Amino acid sequence: MKHLGGHTPDLSAVHIPEEQVLFASDNLFGSRNPSSPVEPEMNPRSDLDQWILALKYLLTLDAKVIVPGHLGLCNNEAIRKLVDYLQLFLANVRDLKRQGYSKEQVKQKRELVCLPTLEE
């Protein structure tokens, strides 16, 4: 068991190496497709930099079965896609901030962030 933070500061993951099973908690939300996570629900307590670090750590565990906090089972491809998504989200939001957009403006016009759909 390891404390990771990310989606919320209190999140932990449980890895059972001999079974190659990982309980990823709410740092990962599953979908009908094990290779695609659903779009994450961010909240005021989410730390995107920590979330990305947590997901990258989960990838090092090389689990074969990943149990997300919600919905269906996942695999490592779902984690990789979520890392890419969060990195793009963070880069786009930081770019919008440099352009002078306020947090409220970005919240009201999410299309400004230009993100792909995660579910396939």
N, C-alpha and C positions, 0 to 999 in steps of 0.2 A: 504494500500500500504506500502511495506517495502523494503528498500534497503538491498540487500544481497551480492552483489559481486559474485565471483565464476568463471564462464566461462569467464567473463570480469569484471573489477572492477565496472562498472557502472550499473550492472543488478539489477532490482527490481522485486518483485512479487506482484500481486494483489490478495487478498483473499476476496471473498464475502461470509461470513459465513452463512447468512440466505438462500443462494442458494446452499451452499456446493460446490462452484466453485472456482478454483484456476487457475490463469494465471501465469505460472511458468517461462516465458521468456526463454531465451536461456540456462538456467541451465538444461533444459531437452529438448531432441528432441524425438518426438514420432515415431511410426512405424505403420505398419498395425495391429499389435497386441497391444492392450492397456496395456498389462502387460509387454511389452518388449520395452525398449528404443533402439534407434540406437546407434552405437558407437559414443561417443562424439568427436567433433572436437576441439582439444585443440589448443591454440594459445599462442604466447609469453606473452600475458596479463593474461592468465588463472592462477588462484591461486588455486591449487588443495585442499589444506587444507581448504580454505574458501569455495570452491565449495562443499566439503563434509559437512561442517557445514551448509551451506545454504540448501542443500537437506534434511538434518536431521531436520532442522527447518520446512521445507515444510511438512514433514511427521507428525509433531505435529498438523497441521491444519486439518487433517482428512477430506480432501475434497473428494467428490464423483466423481466430474468431474474435470480433470486436463487438461488444455490447454497448451501444450508445445510451445516453440518458433517456431517450425517447425513441419510439418507433422501431423499425427493423434492424437486424444485424448488419454490420458493416465490415469492410475490409480496409486494407491500408490505402487503397486507391481513394477511398472516400476521405481519409485523413489528408492525403496529398492535395486533393481538390479543395478541401476547406482551407488548408494553409494558403494555397494560391489565391483563393477568394478573399480571405482576410488581408493578405498582403496587398492585393489590388485595392480593396476597400480603403485600407489605411493610406496608401499612396495617393489615391484619388481625393480623399477627404483633406489630407495635408496640402495637396495642390490647390484645392478650392479655398482653403484657409489663406494660402499665400496670395490668391487672387482677390481676397477681400470679402469672401462670402462668410456670413455669420453662421453659427451652429444652427440657429433657428431657420435660416434660409435653406440650409441643406436638409434639415428635417422635413420642411414643408415641400421640398422639391427633390425627392429621392432620385429622380432620373438624372440629376446633376452628377451623381456618383458613378454612373455608367458601369453597372455590374452585369456579368453574364448570369444566366440561370444555372443553378447547380444541378437540379434534378434532371435526369434524362429519361 
